[in-house]
């Protein structure tokens, strides 16, 4: 993903001020920033949900987006969600989704309605839906919210596996959790990205 000169303002308040970002294949990267720093605006622009007022965003291949707010239908089961997204994305089967479910231990909830799932289990479904088409670029907004310790560890193992498979993975958070797991880390401050603690790949 290549981001050049992205600017965005709400009225007179400029949130992003010519932001630049390169997210290379095979990199697990993170962006941290305080509440109100512009993280949500940046993610909406990167995912195509919002058009920047200036600047460009380019990426190669498919991308997956896991928003912080879980967007699922409480009346549908986990399996029905997967089937709906499989058809929408034109996937031949649910093979990759089932692999992700196994890693996150979501398979045992396949026939449960989303409205009856715990917050952490709903987040597992949210993440599985973002990953099920095996995207080349993955944008994750506070993806481990509500996870227990075991699932939290499994998430980072999965993220590392995606990185090792040549995927570009970007984790956005308000705190720099487990910075040592990341290859690159930036802080969003004053509408720009600043290098923070970086760990060699």
N, C-alpha and C positions, 0 to 999 in steps of 0.2 A: 504494500500500500504506500502511495506517495501523496503527501499532503503539502500543498504549497500556498502560502500567503492567505490562509483562511481567516476571514474577519466576519464577525457577527455582533450586532448590537440590538439591544432592546430599548428603543427610544434613544436617549443620549448616553445610555450606559453601554459602553463597548465591552463585551464579554471576552471575545477572541480578537487579538490584535495582530494579525499577520502570522498566524501559527504555522510552523513547519514540522513535518514528521515523516520519517522513513521507517516502514516496518518491513523488514526483510524476511524472506522465506527461512524457515528453520530457526526462528527467534521467538522466545517467550518473554514478552515485555510487559511493563506495568506503567500506569499513570496514576499518580496520587494527587490529591488536592483537597482543600477544605471545602465544606459545604458552601455553595454559591460561587465557587471558583470558575465554573463553566464546564464541568465534566459532562453533565447531561446534555448540554448544548453540543459539545464536541462529539459525543457518541451519536446523537441524532444526525449530525452532519456526516460522520463517517459511515453510518449505516444507510444513508440516503433518505432518511425520514424528513430531514430538514435541509433546504438548500442554503449554502452560505451566501452572504451578501457580496462577498468577494473571495477570490481564491478558487482552487481546484482540489478535487480528491479523485485519485485514480487507483484502481486495484485490478489485479489479474485473477481471473477465475472466480469461483463461487465464494460467497462469504456467509457466515452464520452470525446471528446477533442474539445474545441472551440479555434481555433488558432486566433491570433491577426489579421492576414491578411485573410479577408473573401474570401473563395474559393467557388464561386458559378458561375453558367452559366447565363450570362446576357440574353440569348435568352429564357430561361425557366421561367415560372411563379412560384410563391411561391408554389402553389399546386402541380405543376409538380415536383419541387424539393422534396417535401415531399413524393410523390408517388414513385419517383426513389429510395430514401433512404429506404422507407418502403419495397420495393421488395428486395433491396440489403441486408437488415438486416433480412429479413424473418419475418417481423411483420404482424400479422393478420389484423390489422387496424391502423388507425391514431388517435385513442382515446387519447393517451397520448400527442401526438403532438398538438392536438387541445386544450387540457387543457393549455399547455404552451403558445400557440398562444393567447388564451383568456387572460391569465395573462399579457402578454407583449403587448396586443392590436395589434396583427399582423393579426388577422382574416380578418379584413376589406381590407387587401391587398392580399388576397389569389389568386386572378385571375390576378394580375399585374405581368408583366415581371420584373425579377430581375434588368435588366439594367435601369429601370425607377424608381427604389426605391431610396430614400434618403440614405445617409450613415448610419444613425441610424437605419433605417428600414432594411437595408441589414444586419446589425449586429444582429437585432432581429431574422432574418432568420438563420443566422449563429449559434446563440445560440439554437434555436429550433431544428436544425438538430443535434446538439450535445446531446440534451436532449430527443429526441423523442422516444428512445428505453429504457428510464428509467434506465440509468446506475447506478451501485453501486458506482463507482468512477468517479468523474467529474473533469477534468482539464480545467481551464479557463484562457486564456491569455488576459489581458486587456479587459474583456468581455463587459464592459459598454461604450466602445469607441463610441462616437457619440450619446449617449442616451440623451434625454431631462431629466429634473429633475423628472418628473412623472415616466418615464420608469426606470430611475436610482433607484428610491425608489422601484419600482415593482421588479426590478432585485434582490435587497437585500432581499425583502420579499420571493421571489421564492427560493433564496439560503438558507434562514433560514428554509423554508418548507422542502427542500431536506434534510438538516441536521437533522431536527426533525423526518424525515422518515427513519433515519439510514444510509443515504448516506454519503460518504466521499467527501467533496468539497474543492478543492484547487484553490484559486484565486491568480494569479501572476500579479504583477504590478510594475511600477518603483516608485510609490509613495504609502504611507500607507494611502489610503483613508479609512475613516470610520473604523479605527482599532477597535473601541469599538464593532463593529458587529461581530468580529472574536473571535473564541475560542482560536486559537493559531496563532502566527505571528512570522515569521523568516525573518532575513535579510541575503541575499546572498552576501557575501563579502570575497574576497581572496580565492574563490573557495570552501568555506564552508558555512554551514548554522549556524547562530548565533541567539539564542532566542532574540526576541524583545518584544514590549509590548504585553502581553497576557491577555486575558479576561476570567475569569472562565466560564465554560459551565453552 
